[in-house]
Amino acid sequence: MFRVAVAASGGRDSTALLHCTLRQAREVGGLALPGQMQLQVLALHVHHGLMPQADDWLLQVKRQAHRWGATFASRRLTAKPARGQSVEAWARIERYRALAEMAADAQCDLVLLAHHRRDQAETFLLQAKKVDGGYLVNGTLPWVSNLGPDHYFGAVADVALDGEATSEIMFVVRCDAAGVELRNCPSFSAMEGTNTWAVRLTNYFVGSDLMIADPVRPFIGRIRAAFILLQTGMGLGVAQGAIDSMWTVERQLGHVNEFLDDRPDDLQVELDDLTARIMQLAKTPFGTDKAFLIDVLDARAHASELALRAAQSALLHQGARGYLMTSSVQRRVRESHFVAIVTPAVKHLRKEIARLSAEEMPA
């Protein structure tokens, strides 16, 4: 009996992998009944206990596995991340530990994890078509900040061949060039001073004079960590401002604020530790080692999460005065949301960490 385990989260990638594995198993080993299989397929699911939909995801995977004829096993994580620990880093470690334990208990010979070939932090919104002398680019970027009519910025587009993206290019977009249109964005709840526009490209021609990288992936591989490290300053700054605002009301409200979680002294220790960690990473900003990149992505996610927690706690520490629209605390709450959703957003960071970590996990 040869046993193959598929890590099944319920997402499209792992569902497709489970289906393909079962199909191949039927051809190779003859899938009749679980007890009669020469090649047995197991669907392994980890319930992290972090999302309200987690019970539904577990039930979905279980039903799908049974419907397709796969043996199902699941593990519910009962521990929680330590104070100050990145939730994503904790979940990644515990998920792989749970998968390894379930696979060992079932005496599996192989564990498969799903990620498609072009999986990445965010998909590209611009499409490029090769023409004589360069490329024609079309598409819309919904949010580009710090722009003016005579400014320029860098962008990335998929290069399509017969309707399918085959590679990517990075190039300069000149805001005053033919085929470039700046459109007003809806009003933001914060950060309105960034002069952010939607940029529409219509048959924008990219010649050699505007090309930054073709192909783009080797170039992005060299600069990605440095670019993401530069963004951590936003989270650190918002968190520090939030902590400072807590201390301004400590004399008047400390006797009741002491019962709140995320007190300023604890947050300051966590912020100082994170700052030191980021400064250490910044000593080698162009590192391309996978473990280094995972550490950078995790630090960026941690800075965003810390900014969210610190801003929320500052509002609770300030009370009613922090709820006023004129309050710096109220503004900082909205700014912390910006830090968490600006590209790459926390969800994209977590997705990329999971992808890179899955590649490292031994079968």
N, C-alpha and C positions, 0 to 999 in steps of 0.2 A: 504494500500500500504506500503510495507516494502522496503526501498531503501538501497542498498549496494553500496558503492563507492570503486573503486579499483584505487590506485595510480599507474598510468601507465607512466613509463618513456620511454618505447619503447625497453627496454632491455629484455633479455630472461626470467628473473625471473618474471618481472611484466606482460609480455605478456602471460606467462604460467598461472599465477594467474588469469588474466582476462578471459582466455579461460575456466579454470576450474570453475570459479565463474559463468560464463554464462551457462555452461553445467549443473551445479547444480541448477541454477535458473530455467532452463527449466523443470527439473524433479520435483522441489518443487512448483514452482508457475506458470508454463506455460507461456513461453515467446512467445507471439504472436506479438502484436504491442506495441510500447512504451506506448501508451495511455491505453492499455488494461491489462498491466502487474499487477499481484498481487505482484510480487517481481521484482523490477526494479534494473538493474545494470547500474552504471555510471562509465565511465572511466575518471579520473581526471588527467590532465597533467599540469605540471609547466614548463614554458619556462623561463630558468634562464638568457638568454641573454649573456651568457659567452662564448659560443662556436659557431664557424661559422656554424656547422651542426645543431644548435638548431631548425631552421625553418624546416629542413627536418625531424627531430625527431617528431616535433609537427604534421606535415602532415601525417607521417607514423602512429602514434597512432590514429589520427582522422579517417583515412581511415580504419584501422583495426577495430576500435570500430564500425563504421557504417556497415562494412561488416559482423560483427558478431552479430549485433543487439543491441549494447550497446549505451546508451546515452553518448554523449561526452561533456566535458567542459574543458576549459583550462584557465590558468592565466599567463600572461606575467609579469615578475618582471621588474619594471622600476627603482627601487633604485639601488645603487651601494654600495659595502662595504666601510666603512670609512677608511681613511688613516691609515695604520698600522694594520687593522683588517684582520684576516685570511679569505681568500676568501671562503674556505670550511665551516668554522664556520658560516659565514654570509649566505651562500647558504642554509645550513641546517636549520637555524632558519627561513629564509624567505620561504623556500619550505614548511615547516610544517605549517607556518602561512597561506600560500596560500591554502594548502590542507584543512585546518580546515575551512577557510572562504568559499571555494567552497562547501564543504560538508554541512555547515550550510545553505548556500543559497539554496541548493537543498533539504534541509530537510532530509539528509541521516541519517539512523539509525546506520550505521556501516561503518567504513573505514578500508580497508585491504591494507597492504603493503607486498611486496614480498621479501623474502630472503630465499634461500634454506638452508637445514639443515647443510651442511658442508661449508657454506660460510665463508671465512676467508681472511686475508690480502693477502696471496699468497698461491698457491697450492704447494704441496710437489713434488719434482722431483725424489725422491728415493722411491722404492717399496721394502717392506720386506715380506718375506714368512716364516712362523713359521716352524721350523724343530726340530728334537731332540736336546735338549740342548741349543736352542737359535733361531736365525733368519739368513736367507740368504738375503742380501740386494743387489739390482741391480739398476743401473741408473747412471746418470751423473749430477754433479753440474757444471755449466758452469763457475762460478767465485768464487774462494775461495782464500782469500788474506793471506799474511804473512805465507807462507808455505815453508818448506824445506823437504828434503828426510827423515829426522829423526823426523819430527814434527807430531803433532796430533791435531785434532780439533773435535768439536761436530757437529752432523748432526741429522736431523729428517727424518723419512721415514713413509709412509703409510703402514699399515699392511693389506695385501690383503687376502680375503677369498672368494674363488669361483669367482675370478676376480673383486670383489668389495672391496674397502677400508672400513675397519670396525673400525680401531683405528690407533694410531700412537705411535712410540717409538722414544726416543732420545738416542743416543749412541756415543761412541768415535770412530773416524776413525784414525787409525795409518797409516801414509803415507808409511811406509816401510813394511806393512803387505801384505800377499798374497791376490790377488784380487783387489788391489788398484793401479791405474795408474794415474800419474800426466802428464797432457798434456799441451803443450804450448798454451797460449791464443794469439789472435791477439794483435797487439800493441795498447795501449790506447793512447788517445790524452792528457792524464795527469795521475798523480798518478802512474807512471811507477815504482816508488820505492817500491811499496807494495808487490812485488813478488807474483803476482796473477796467479793461475793455474786453468785449468779445471780438475776436479777429476772424474775419471771413476771408478765405483765399479762394479765388476763382481763376483757374488756369494761370497760377503764379509761376513764372518761369525761373528756374534755378539753374544757372550756368556754373561753370567752374569757379568764377569769381565770388560766388555766394556759398560754395560748398565748404562745409566744415569737416565732414567725415563721410566717406562712402567706401566700404560699409561702415555702419555706425557702431556696431556692438563692441568691437575691440576698443574704440575710443571711449565709449560709455563705461566699459570695464575698468579703464584707467582712472576716470574722473568721478565715478559714481560715489565712492565712499567719501571723497572730499566734499562733493556737493551736498550730500546728506548731513555731514558733520557741520557744515556752515549753517544748516537750518536749526540745529539744536539750540542755538543762541536764543531763538524766539521762545522756546519752552522754558529755558532757564530764566530768561528775563521776566516773563509773565509770572513764573512761580516765585521769584524773589520779590517782585512788587506785591504779590498777594500776601506773602509772609510779613513783609514790612507793614502792610496795612493792619494785620492782626495785632501787632505790637502797639499800634497807636491807640487801641481801645483796651489794652490789657489792664491799665490802672483802674478804669471805670467798670469794666465788665469781666475782669479776670475771675472773679468769685463764681460766676456762672459758666463762663467759657471753659473753665478747667474740666468740665464734664463732657466736652465735645471731643470727638475723635480728630485726628490730624491737627494736633496743636502746633503752634509755630516753631517751638524748639525741636520737635521731632521732624517736622518738614524741613527745617534748616539743615539738620544733620543729613537727611536723605539728599537734599539738594547739593550740599557740599561734596558728598561722596560721588554723586553723579557728575558734578562738574569736574572733579579730579579724574574720574574715569574718562570723560570726554577729552580732557586736555591730554591725557596719556595717548588716546587714540589719535589725536591730532598731530602727534609727533611724527607719524608716518601716514599722512592723509591719502597717499596714492597707493596704499597697499591693495593687492588684488587677491590675497589669500581668502578662501571661502569662509574660514572661521573668523577672520578679521572683519569681513563684510557683514556677517551675521551679528557680530558684536556691535558694529556701527548702527545697523538697522535697529537692533534692540535698544541701544542708547537713545536713538531718535524717538522710538516709540515710548520709552520710559520718560523722556523729557515732556512729551505731549501728555501722557497720563498724569505725570506729576503736576503739570500746569493746570489740568482740569481739576484735580483734587485740591490743590492749593487755592485756586480761585473760588471753588465751591465752599471750602472751609472758611475763607476770608469773608464771604457773604454771611455765613452763619455766625461768625465772630462779631461782625459789625451790626447784625440785626437789622432793624428797620432803616437805619441810615444807609446801609449798604444796598437797600432796595430802591433808593431814589435813582432816577435816570441820570441825575447830575453827579452821582457818586463814581469815583474812580474804581471802586470795587465792582460796581455793576458793569462798567466798561470792561474791566479785566476778565470778568466771567465770559463775556462775549469774545474777547480776544483769545481766551484759552480754547474756545470752540474753534476759532480760526486755525490755531496751531495744530489742532487735532485733525482737521479736514483738508488742510492745504497739501498739495501734491508733494511727496507721496503721503496720503492720509494714513491714519493708524491702521485701518483695515487693509490697505495695500502693503504696508510694512509687515503686518502679521502674515499676510499671504506669502510674501516673498521669503520671510524667515522660515515658514513651514516648507516651502518648496526647496530651499537650499538645505534645510536640515534633513528633509526626506532623502535627498540625494546622498547624504552622508551616512544614513542609517544602513548598517550591513544587513543583507538579506539572511 
